[in-house]
């Protein structure tokens, strides 16, 4: 299971398969990370700096965090893609195909001048999260997505 939690400034990623319940997150920011709650992560419950500090202490890499740097990411299901936007300009996208049972990620690309900011990761997570919530299997044909999802 992959989940993406965003506010205007940060994106927090959770990869359930890597989570080994060392509980650093729960003790570090109990208002944000609460296994008794659904969804168990709520990034509105603490300042970004606290969340950043707590996520940085996750020993397994299940939790990761990035600054958004003014770039927003949204899912455009009608066009079978997620897009990254700098204002109104599309600066990256992740394309997929859909069947009854699968979401096949076919391509992920970010303009070179926006590289190295984790935007591709946000794009892929946006698609994967939606697919998993629809109970569809994710098949990464795109080499970047395949590497990211392991
Ligand atoms: S600190 Fe990381 S590995 Fe431990 S419970 Fe939290 S997310 Fe899972």
Backbone and ligand atoms as CSV (ligand in chain L), in Angstrom:
chain,resi,resn,atom,element,x,y,z
A,1,UNK,N,N,0.845,-1.193,0.000
A,1,UNK,CA,C,0.000,0.000,0.000
A,1,UNK,C,C,0.886,1.251,0.000
A,2,UNK,N,N,0.515,2.202,-0.846
A,2,UNK,CA,C,1.260,3.462,-0.918
A,2,UNK,C,C,0.289,4.613,-0.689
A,3,UNK,N,N,0.707,5.547,0.126
A,3,UNK,CA,C,-0.156,6.696,0.382
A,3,UNK,C,C,0.661,7.989,0.311
A,4,UNK,N,N,-0.017,9.039,-0.139
A,4,UNK,CA,C,0.597,10.361,-0.256
A,4,UNK,C,C,-0.257,11.352,0.529
A,5,UNK,N,N,0.368,12.055,1.445
A,5,UNK,CA,C,-0.327,13.063,2.253
A,5,UNK,C,C,0.319,14.412,1.960
A,6,UNK,N,N,-0.507,15.376,1.549
A,6,UNK,CA,C,0.064,16.649,1.094
A,6,UNK,C,C,-0.601,17.822,1.788
A,7,UNK,N,N,0.166,18.872,1.980
A,7,UNK,CA,C,-0.414,20.183,2.196
A,7,UNK,C,C,0.276,21.125,1.207
A,8,UNK,N,N,0.140,22.400,1.403
A,8,UNK,CA,C,0.685,23.323,0.412
A,8,UNK,C,C,2.215,23.211,0.307
A,9,UNK,N,N,2.857,22.862,1.412
A,9,UNK,CA,C,4.321,22.938,1.457
A,9,UNK,C,C,5.066,21.609,1.430
A,10,UNK,N,N,4.430,20.573,1.936
A,10,UNK,CA,C,5.143,19.291,2.033
A,10,UNK,C,C,4.311,18.136,1.470
A,11,UNK,N,N,5.010,17.083,1.083
A,11,UNK,CA,C,4.382,15.814,0.696
A,11,UNK,C,C,5.016,14.720,1.538
A,12,UNK,N,N,4.176,13.922,2.187
A,12,UNK,CA,C,4.650,12.802,2.996
A,12,UNK,C,C,4.203,11.507,2.313
A,13,UNK,N,N,5.156,10.600,2.106
A,13,UNK,CA,C,4.892,9.327,1.427
A,13,UNK,C,C,4.974,8.203,2.449
A,14,UNK,N,N,4.083,7.235,2.305
A,14,UNK,CA,C,4.143,6.053,3.174
A,14,UNK,C,C,4.045,4.800,2.317
A,15,UNK,N,N,5.047,3.937,2.482
A,15,UNK,CA,C,5.084,2.650,1.784
A,15,UNK,C,C,4.885,1.561,2.832
A,16,UNK,N,N,3.685,1.001,2.873
A,16,UNK,CA,C,3.324,0.056,3.939
A,16,UNK,C,C,4.223,-1.170,3.949
A,17,UNK,N,N,4.717,-1.577,2.799
A,17,UNK,CA,C,5.530,-2.800,2.753
A,17,UNK,C,C,6.860,-2.629,3.475
A,18,UNK,N,N,7.319,-1.393,3.570
A,18,UNK,CA,C,8.594,-1.153,4.262
A,18,UNK,C,C,8.403,-0.912,5.757
A,19,UNK,N,N,7.171,-0.665,6.167
A,19,UNK,CA,C,6.901,-0.297,7.553
A,19,UNK,C,C,7.071,-1.507,8.463
A,20,UNK,N,N,7.922,-1.377,9.457
A,20,UNK,CA,C,8.191,-2.480,10.395
A,20,UNK,C,C,7.745,-2.124,11.805
A,21,UNK,N,N,6.941,-1.085,11.898
A,21,UNK,CA,C,6.342,-0.711,13.176
A,21,UNK,C,C,7.359,-0.501,14.290
A,22,UNK,N,N,8.449,0.176,13.938
A,22,UNK,CA,C,9.395,0.587,14.972
A,22,UNK,C,C,8.823,1.748,15.784
A,23,UNK,N,N,7.756,2.330,15.287
A,23,UNK,CA,C,6.955,3.315,16.038
A,23,UNK,C,C,7.654,4.628,16.347
A,24,UNK,N,N,8.737,4.919,15.668
A,24,UNK,CA,C,9.386,6.221,15.862
A,24,UNK,C,C,8.416,7.342,15.503
A,25,UNK,N,N,7.601,7.106,14.498
A,25,UNK,CA,C,6.673,8.149,14.052
A,25,UNK,C,C,5.611,8.430,15.114
A,26,UNK,N,N,5.077,7.355,15.687
A,26,UNK,CA,C,3.993,7.498,16.666
A,26,UNK,C,C,4.474,8.227,17.909
A,27,UNK,N,N,5.685,7.935,18.323
A,27,UNK,CA,C,6.206,8.614,19.509
A,27,UNK,C,C,6.688,10.024,19.171
A,28,UNK,N,N,7.159,10.230,17.942
A,28,UNK,CA,C,7.682,11.545,17.563
A,28,UNK,C,C,6.594,12.584,17.369
A,29,UNK,N,N,5.515,12.195,16.700
A,29,UNK,CA,C,4.389,13.120,16.450
A,29,UNK,C,C,3.081,12.364,16.617
A,30,UNK,N,N,2.681,12.114,17.875
A,30,UNK,CA,C,1.490,11.281,18.108
A,30,UNK,C,C,0.203,11.852,17.530
A,31,UNK,N,N,0.134,13.175,17.383
A,31,UNK,CA,C,-1.096,13.750,16.812
A,31,UNK,C,C,-1.179,13.492,15.303
A,32,UNK,N,N,-0.039,13.311,14.675
A,32,UNK,CA,C,-0.006,13.103,13.219
A,32,UNK,C,C,-0.105,11.629,12.871
A,33,UNK,N,N,0.632,10.803,13.598
A,33,UNK,CA,C,0.719,9.370,13.294
A,33,UNK,C,C,-0.004,8.586,14.380
A,34,UNK,N,N,-1.117,7.987,14.008
A,34,UNK,CA,C,-1.956,7.296,14.989
A,34,UNK,C,C,-2.547,6.051,14.327
A,35,UNK,N,N,-2.029,4.890,14.685
A,35,UNK,CA,C,-2.481,3.642,14.049
A,35,UNK,C,C,-3.929,3.303,14.377
A,36,UNK,N,N,-4.494,3.952,15.379
A,36,UNK,CA,C,-5.887,3.671,15.740
A,36,UNK,C,C,-6.870,4.465,14.880
A,37,UNK,N,N,-6.344,5.395,14.056
A,37,UNK,CA,C,-7.204,6.311,13.303
A,37,UNK,C,C,-7.146,5.956,11.813
A,38,UNK,N,N,-8.196,6.269,11.086
A,38,UNK,CA,C,-8.193,6.123,9.625
A,38,UNK,C,C,-8.567,7.450,8.985
A,39,UNK,N,N,-7.745,7.996,8.084
A,39,UNK,CA,C,-6.403,7.524,7.771
A,39,UNK,C,C,-5.466,7.759,8.952
A,40,UNK,N,N,-4.453,6.926,9.051
A,40,UNK,CA,C,-3.624,6.945,10.267
A,40,UNK,C,C,-2.650,8.115,10.278
A,41,UNK,N,N,-2.454,8.760,9.113
A,41,UNK,CA,C,-1.596,9.945,9.055
A,41,UNK,C,C,-2.465,11.165,8.765
A,42,UNK,N,N,-2.295,12.209,9.589
A,42,UNK,CA,C,-2.996,13.471,9.357
A,42,UNK,C,C,-1.990,14.606,9.540
A,43,UNK,N,N,-1.494,15.126,8.406
A,43,UNK,CA,C,-0.400,16.101,8.506
A,43,UNK,C,C,-0.885,17.502,8.877
A,44,UNK,N,N,-2.191,17.636,9.097
A,44,UNK,CA,C,-2.683,18.941,9.569
A,44,UNK,C,C,-2.504,19.089,11.078
A,45,UNK,N,N,-2.075,18.019,11.731
A,45,UNK,CA,C,-2.068,18.006,13.201
A,45,UNK,C,C,-0.785,18.518,13.844
A,46,UNK,N,N,0.202,18.896,13.037
A,46,UNK,CA,C,1.456,19.402,13.626
A,46,UNK,C,C,2.139,20.304,12.604
A,47,UNK,N,N,3.054,21.153,13.065
A,47,UNK,CA,C,3.795,22.009,12.137
A,47,UNK,C,C,4.668,21.162,11.204
A,48,UNK,N,N,4.896,21.710,10.004
A,48,UNK,CA,C,5.691,20.987,9.010
A,48,UNK,C,C,7.069,20.604,9.542
A,49,UNK,N,N,7.677,21.503,10.311
A,49,UNK,CA,C,9.034,21.236,10.812
A,49,UNK,C,C,9.041,20.013,11.727
A,50,UNK,N,N,8.012,19.880,12.555
A,50,UNK,CA,C,7.931,18.711,13.445
A,50,UNK,C,C,7.755,17.435,12.621
A,51,UNK,N,N,6.874,17.516,11.609
A,51,UNK,CA,C,6.634,16.329,10.770
A,51,UNK,C,C,7.918,15.936,10.044
A,52,UNK,N,N,8.623,16.934,9.544
A,52,UNK,CA,C,9.874,16.667,8.837
A,52,UNK,C,C,10.851,15.937,9.760
A,53,UNK,N,N,10.964,16.432,10.980
A,53,UNK,CA,C,11.889,15.842,11.944
A,53,UNK,C,C,11.500,14.394,12.258
A,54,UNK,N,N,10.213,14.171,12.446
A,54,UNK,CA,C,9.752,12.815,12.791
A,54,UNK,C,C,9.945,11.858,11.621
A,55,UNK,N,N,9.558,12.278,10.437
A,55,UNK,CA,C,9.683,11.401,9.259
A,55,UNK,C,C,11.152,11.043,9.032
A,56,UNK,N,N,12.020,11.992,9.278
A,56,UNK,CA,C,13.454,11.751,9.074
A,56,UNK,C,C,13.987,10.656,9.983
A,57,UNK,N,N,13.258,10.353,11.051
A,57,UNK,CA,C,13.711,9.331,11.994
A,57,UNK,C,C,13.116,7.952,11.719
A,58,UNK,N,N,12.268,7.844,10.716
A,58,UNK,CA,C,11.716,6.514,10.365
A,58,UNK,C,C,12.880,5.609,9.956
A,59,UNK,N,N,13.080,4.506,10.665
A,59,UNK,CA,C,14.294,3.703,10.441
A,59,UNK,C,C,14.260,2.844,9.188
A,60,UNK,N,N,13.115,2.680,8.575
A,60,UNK,CA,C,13.011,1.730,7.464
A,60,UNK,C,C,12.869,2.390,6.096
A,61,UNK,N,N,12.625,3.689,6.074
A,61,UNK,CA,C,12.339,4.356,4.801
A,61,UNK,C,C,10.881,4.214,4.385
A,62,UNK,N,N,10.045,3.671,5.262
A,62,UNK,CA,C,8.610,3.573,4.951
A,62,UNK,C,C,8.003,4.958,4.802
A,63,UNK,N,N,8.460,5.870,5.636
A,63,UNK,CA,C,8.021,7.263,5.544
A,63,UNK,C,C,9.118,8.091,4.893
A,64,UNK,N,N,8.741,8.910,3.943
A,64,UNK,CA,C,9.671,9.881,3.353
A,64,UNK,C,C,8.918,11.192,3.180
A,65,UNK,N,N,9.659,12.263,2.993
A,65,UNK,CA,C,9.041,13.583,2.935
A,65,UNK,C,C,9.815,14.480,1.971
A,66,UNK,N,N,9.078,15.346,1.303
A,66,UNK,CA,C,9.681,16.294,0.364
A,66,UNK,C,C,9.018,17.651,0.523
A,67,UNK,N,N,9.786,18.694,0.269
A,67,UNK,CA,C,9.163,20.013,0.114
A,67,UNK,C,C,8.565,20.119,-1.281
A,68,UNK,N,N,7.419,20.769,-1.397
A,68,UNK,CA,C,6.735,20.882,-2.685
A,68,UNK,C,C,7.341,21.954,-3.590
A,69,UNK,N,N,8.057,22.901,-3.005
A,69,UNK,CA,C,8.709,23.957,-3.796
A,69,UNK,C,C,7.751,24.667,-4.753
A,70,UNK,N,N,6.515,24.850,-4.323
A,70,UNK,CA,C,5.548,25.587,-5.136
A,70,UNK,C,C,4.932,24.778,-6.265
A,71,UNK,N,N,5.287,23.498,-6.377
A,71,UNK,CA,C,4.747,22.643,-7.445
A,71,UNK,C,C,3.580,21.829,-6.886
A,72,UNK,N,N,2.436,21.898,-7.547
A,72,UNK,CA,C,1.290,21.090,-7.128
A,72,UNK,C,C,1.161,19.883,-8.062
A,73,UNK,N,N,0.534,18.848,-7.542
A,73,UNK,CA,C,0.337,17.620,-8.326
A,73,UNK,C,C,-1.130,17.235,-8.223
A,74,UNK,N,N,-1.722,16.889,-9.353
A,74,UNK,CA,C,-3.123,16.466,-9.298
A,74,UNK,C,C,-3.367,15.313,-10.265
A,75,UNK,N,N,-4.397,14.530,-9.935
A,75,UNK,CA,C,-4.798,13.416,-10.783
A,75,UNK,C,C,-5.828,13.902,-11.791
A,76,UNK,N,N,-5.639,13.548,-13.050
A,76,UNK,CA,C,-6.618,13.870,-14.100
A,76,UNK,C,C,-7.086,12.548,-14.692
A,77,UNK,N,N,-8.083,11.941,-14.018
A,77,UNK,CA,C,-8.508,10.590,-14.400
A,77,UNK,C,C,-9.051,10.531,-15.819
A,78,UNK,N,N,-9.709,11.607,-16.251
A,78,UNK,CA,C,-10.256,11.626,-17.610
A,78,UNK,C,C,-9.180,11.498,-18.670
A,79,UNK,N,N,-8.003,12.007,-18.367
A,79,UNK,CA,C,-6.877,11.929,-19.308
A,79,UNK,C,C,-5.895,10.821,-18.935
A,80,UNK,N,N,-6.274,10.008,-17.960
A,80,UNK,CA,C,-5.430,8.881,-17.536
A,80,UNK,C,C,-4.005,9.344,-17.222
A,81,UNK,N,N,-3.908,10.326,-16.348
A,81,UNK,CA,C,-2.586,10.816,-15.995
A,81,UNK,C,C,-2.645,11.610,-14.692
A,82,UNK,N,N,-1.480,11.776,-14.092
A,82,UNK,CA,C,-1.329,12.800,-13.057
A,82,UNK,C,C,-0.409,13.856,-13.643
A,83,UNK,N,N,-0.609,15.091,-13.221
A,83,UNK,CA,C,0.212,16.175,-13.756
A,83,UNK,C,C,0.800,16.991,-12.617
A,84,UNK,N,N,1.983,17.539,-12.876
A,84,UNK,CA,C,2.628,18.466,-11.946
A,84,UNK,C,C,2.555,19.854,-12.554
A,85,UNK,N,N,2.195,20.819,-11.720
A,85,UNK,CA,C,1.955,22.165,-12.220
A,85,UNK,C,C,2.794,23.191,-11.470
A,86,UNK,N,N,3.400,24.077,-12.237
A,86,UNK,CA,C,4.007,25.288,-11.685
A,86,UNK,C,C,3.084,26.425,-12.111
A,87,UNK,N,N,2.198,26.818,-11.222
A,87,UNK,CA,C,1.123,27.723,-11.638
A,87,UNK,C,C,0.205,26.983,-12.592
A,88,UNK,N,N,0.056,27.489,-13.797
A,88,UNK,CA,C,-0.791,26.844,-14.790
A,88,UNK,C,C,0.007,25.967,-15.747
A,89,UNK,N,N,1.334,26.042,-15.649
A,89,UNK,CA,C,2.182,25.311,-16.596
A,89,UNK,C,C,2.389,23.861,-16.155
A,90,UNK,N,N,2.103,22.938,-17.050
A,90,UNK,CA,C,2.383,21.528,-16.767
A,90,UNK,C,C,3.874,21.295,-16.941
A,91,UNK,N,N,4.501,20.841,-15.856
A,91,UNK,CA,C,5.950,20.634,-15.919
A,91,UNK,C,C,6.321,19.158,-15.741
A,92,UNK,N,N,5.307,18.305,-15.610
A,92,UNK,CA,C,5.581,16.880,-15.524
A,92,UNK,C,C,4.290,16.099,-15.588
A,93,UNK,N,N,4.377,14.823,-15.964
A,93,UNK,CA,C,3.176,13.998,-15.943
A,93,UNK,C,C,3.530,12.525,-15.843
A,94,UNK,N,N,2.577,11.772,-15.359
A,94,UNK,CA,C,2.679,10.315,-15.261
A,94,UNK,C,C,1.447,9.749,-15.969
A,95,UNK,N,N,1.681,8.985,-17.019
A,95,UNK,CA,C,0.593,8.450,-17.839
A,95,UNK,C,C,0.324,6.986,-17.491
A,96,UNK,N,N,-0.926,6.593,-17.609
A,96,UNK,CA,C,-1.257,5.192,-17.346
A,96,UNK,C,C,-2.399,4.723,-18.236
A,97,UNK,N,N,-2.525,3.416,-18.320
A,97,UNK,CA,C,-3.654,2.781,-18.982
A,97,UNK,C,C,-4.412,1.999,-17.919
A,98,UNK,N,N,-5.695,1.786,-18.152
A,98,UNK,CA,C,-6.518,1.160,-17.131
A,98,UNK,C,C,-7.314,0.006,-17.716
A,99,UNK,N,N,-7.354,-1.108,-17.001
A,99,UNK,CA,C,-8.244,-2.213,-17.346
A,99,UNK,C,C,-9.162,-2.448,-16.151
A,100,UNK,N,N,-9.983,-3.468,-16.254
A,100,UNK,CA,C,-10.881,-3.791,-15.129
A,100,UNK,C,C,-10.108,-4.071,-13.847
A,101,UNK,N,N,-8.927,-4.669,-14.005
A,101,UNK,CA,C,-8.192,-5.121,-12.830
A,101,UNK,C,C,-6.867,-4.406,-12.599
A,102,UNK,N,N,-6.372,-3.717,-13.612
A,102,UNK,CA,C,-5.012,-3.170,-13.510
A,102,UNK,C,C,-4.941,-1.696,-13.876
A,103,UNK,N,N,-3.965,-1.045,-13.272
A,103,UNK,CA,C,-3.524,0.276,-13.732
A,103,UNK,C,C,-2.071,0.107,-14.179
A,104,UNK,N,N,-1.816,0.369,-15.451
A,104,UNK,CA,C,-0.485,0.166,-16.014
A,104,UNK,C,C,0.184,1.520,-16.228
A,105,UNK,N,N,1.211,1.773,-15.451
A,105,UNK,CA,C,1.930,3.051,-15.570
A,105,UNK,C,C,2.885,2.951,-16.747
A,106,UNK,N,N,2.680,3.805,-17.731
A,106,UNK,CA,C,3.414,3.654,-18.990
A,106,UNK,C,C,4.544,4.664,-19.158
A,107,UNK,N,N,4.435,5.820,-18.483
A,107,UNK,CA,C,5.451,6.843,-18.738
A,107,UNK,C,C,5.430,7.884,-17.618
A,108,UNK,N,N,6.601,8.269,-17.176
A,108,UNK,CA,C,6.711,9.360,-16.201
A,108,UNK,C,C,7.798,10.306,-16.668
A,109,UNK,N,N,7.469,11.577,-16.699
A,109,UNK,CA,C,8.460,12.540,-17.197
A,109,UNK,C,C,8.282,13.895,-16.504
A,110,UNK,N,N,9.405,14.510,-16.170
A,110,UNK,CA,C,9.411,15.857,-15.599
A,110,UNK,C,C,10.394,16.689,-16.415
A,111,UNK,N,N,10.039,17.926,-16.693
A,111,UNK,CA,C,10.958,18.781,-17.454
A,111,UNK,C,C,12.314,18.823,-16.754
A,112,UNK,N,N,13.401,18.766,-17.530
A,112,UNK,CA,C,14.738,18.649,-16.926
A,112,UNK,C,C,15.042,19.731,-15.906
A,113,UNK,N,N,14.573,20.943,-16.149
A,113,UNK,CA,C,14.893,22.029,-15.205
A,113,UNK,C,C,14.194,21.860,-13.853
A,114,UNK,N,N,13.247,20.922,-13.766
A,114,UNK,CA,C,12.563,20.663,-12.497
A,114,UNK,C,C,13.009,19.333,-11.884
A,115,UNK,N,N,14.049,18.760,-12.428
A,115,UNK,CA,C,14.527,17.465,-11.946
A,115,UNK,C,C,15.131,17.552,-10.555
A,116,UNK,N,N,15.203,16.428,-9.881
A,116,UNK,CA,C,15.850,16.341,-8.578
A,116,UNK,C,C,15.043,16.898,-7.429
A,117,UNK,N,N,13.753,17.152,-7.640
A,117,UNK,CA,C,12.917,17.714,-6.570
A,117,UNK,C,C,11.853,16.714,-6.094
A,118,UNK,N,N,11.923,15.494,-6.565
A,118,UNK,CA,C,10.956,14.483,-6.129
A,118,UNK,C,C,9.604,14.590,-6.805
A,119,UNK,N,N,9.521,15.369,-7.874
A,119,UNK,CA,C,8.217,15.563,-8.525
A,119,UNK,C,C,7.731,14.270,-9.177
A,120,UNK,N,N,8.625,13.525,-9.785
A,120,UNK,CA,C,8.227,12.258,-10.416
A,120,UNK,C,C,7.660,11.293,-9.369
A,121,UNK,N,N,8.268,11.283,-8.204
A,121,UNK,CA,C,7.764,10.420,-7.122
A,121,UNK,C,C,6.348,10.822,-6.737
A,122,UNK,N,N,6.108,12.101,-6.618
A,122,UNK,CA,C,4.758,12.563,-6.281
A,122,UNK,C,C,3.757,12.161,-7.373
A,123,UNK,N,N,4.167,12.288,-8.623
A,123,UNK,CA,C,3.295,11.937,-9.744
A,123,UNK,C,C,2.913,10.459,-9.703
A,124,UNK,N,N,3.910,9.605,-9.478
A,124,UNK,CA,C,3.644,8.161,-9.461
A,124,UNK,C,C,2.774,7.801,-8.255
A,125,UNK,N,N,3.090,8.349,-7.081
A,125,UNK,CA,C,2.288,8.045,-5.900
A,125,UNK,C,C,0.833,8.462,-6.088
A,126,UNK,N,N,0.624,9.562,-6.779
A,126,UNK,CA,C,-0.747,10.030,-7.017
A,126,UNK,C,C,-1.540,8.967,-7.781
A,127,UNK,N,N,-0.911,8.386,-8.784
A,127,UNK,CA,C,-1.576,7.361,-9.597
A,127,UNK,C,C,-1.735,6.066,-8.794
A,128,UNK,N,N,-0.676,5.671,-8.109
A,128,UNK,CA,C,-0.696,4.400,-7.380
A,128,UNK,C,C,-1.736,4.439,-6.258
A,129,UNK,N,N,-1.780,5.539,-5.529
A,129,UNK,CA,C,-2.744,5.648,-4.440
A,129,UNK,C,C,-4.174,5.500,-4.955
A,130,UNK,N,N,-4.484,6.176,-6.060
A,130,UNK,CA,C,-5.837,6.095,-6.631
A,130,UNK,C,C,-6.137,4.676,-7.096
A,131,UNK,N,N,-5.153,4.036,-7.707
A,131,UNK,CA,C,-5.355,2.663,-8.188
A,131,UNK,C,C,-5.628,1.724,-7.017
A,132,UNK,N,N,-4.830,1.853,-5.959
A,132,UNK,CA,C,-4.994,0.966,-4.803
A,132,UNK,C,C,-6.338,1.200,-4.118
A,133,UNK,N,N,-6.770,2.437,-4.078
A,133,UNK,CA,C,-8.076,2.711,-3.469
A,133,UNK,C,C,-9.210,2.128,-4.307
A,134,UNK,N,N,-8.959,1.924,-5.608
A,134,UNK,CA,C,-9.946,1.286,-6.496
A,134,UNK,C,C,-9.743,-0.218,-6.543
A,135,UNK,N,N,-8.842,-0.727,-5.685
A,135,UNK,CA,C,-8.548,-2.159,-5.603
A,135,UNK,C,C,-8.026,-2.715,-6.922
A,136,UNK,N,N,-7.244,-1.903,-7.615
A,136,UNK,CA,C,-6.634,-2.364,-8.858
A,136,UNK,C,C,-5.152,-2.631,-8.641
A,137,UNK,N,N,-4.645,-3.610,-9.359
A,137,UNK,CA,C,-3.228,-3.938,-9.279
A,137,UNK,C,C,-2.441,-2.924,-10.098
A,138,UNK,N,N,-1.325,-2.473,-9.568
A,138,UNK,CA,C,-0.483,-1.519,-10.291
A,138,UNK,C,C,0.626,-2.280,-11.011
A,139,UNK,N,N,0.738,-2.046,-12.313
A,139,UNK,CA,C,1.786,-2.686,-13.109
A,139,UNK,C,C,2.645,-1.580,-13.712
A,140,UNK,N,N,3.881,-1.437,-13.234
A,140,UNK,CA,C,4.726,-0.347,-13.726
A,140,UNK,C,C,5.516,-0.752,-14.977
A,141,UNK,N,N,5.063,-0.331,-16.123
A,141,UNK,CA,C,5.825,-0.538,-17.360
A,141,UNK,C,C,6.932,0.516,-17.469
A,142,UNK,N,N,6.667,1.672,-16.919
A,142,UNK,CA,C,7.653,2.752,-16.904
A,142,UNK,C,C,8.818,2.366,-15.984
A,143,UNK,N,N,10.042,2.534,-16.455
A,143,UNK,CA,C,11.199,2.068,-15.682
A,143,UNK,C,C,11.348,2.853,-14.381
A,144,UNK,N,N,11.035,4.143,-14.401
A,144,UNK,CA,C,11.140,4.936,-13.170
A,144,UNK,C,C,10.162,4.407,-12.119
A,145,UNK,N,N,8.914,4.194,-12.530
A,145,UNK,CA,C,7.904,3.708,-11.581
A,145,UNK,C,C,8.272,2.316,-11.079
A,146,UNK,N,N,8.796,1.490,-11.948
A,146,UNK,CA,C,9.183,0.130,-11.549
A,146,UNK,C,C,10.257,0.187,-10.466
A,147,UNK,N,N,11.221,1.074,-10.633
A,147,UNK,CA,C,12.288,1.189,-9.651
A,147,UNK,C,C,11.743,1.760,-8.334
A,148,UNK,N,N,10.890,2.757,-8.441
A,148,UNK,CA,C,10.337,3.394,-7.246
A,148,UNK,C,C,9.498,2.406,-6.431
A,149,UNK,N,N,8.715,1.604,-7.116
A,149,UNK,CA,C,7.789,0.719,-6.434
A,149,UNK,C,C,8.428,-0.624,-6.076
A,150,UNK,N,N,9.650,-0.816,-6.542
A,150,UNK,CA,C,10.397,-2.021,-6.163
A,150,UNK,C,C,9.858,-3.263,-6.811
L,1,LIG,S1,S,8.676,4.930,12.114
L,1,LIG,FE1,FE,8.557,4.162,10.005
L,1,LIG,S2,S,8.753,1.921,10.191
L,1,LIG,FE2,FE,8.246,2.751,12.233
L,1,LIG,S3,S,5.985,2.600,12.404
L,1,LIG,FE3,FE,6.493,4.657,11.639
L,1,LIG,S4,S,6.398,4.450,9.407
L,1,LIG,FE4,FE,6.541,2.390,10.224
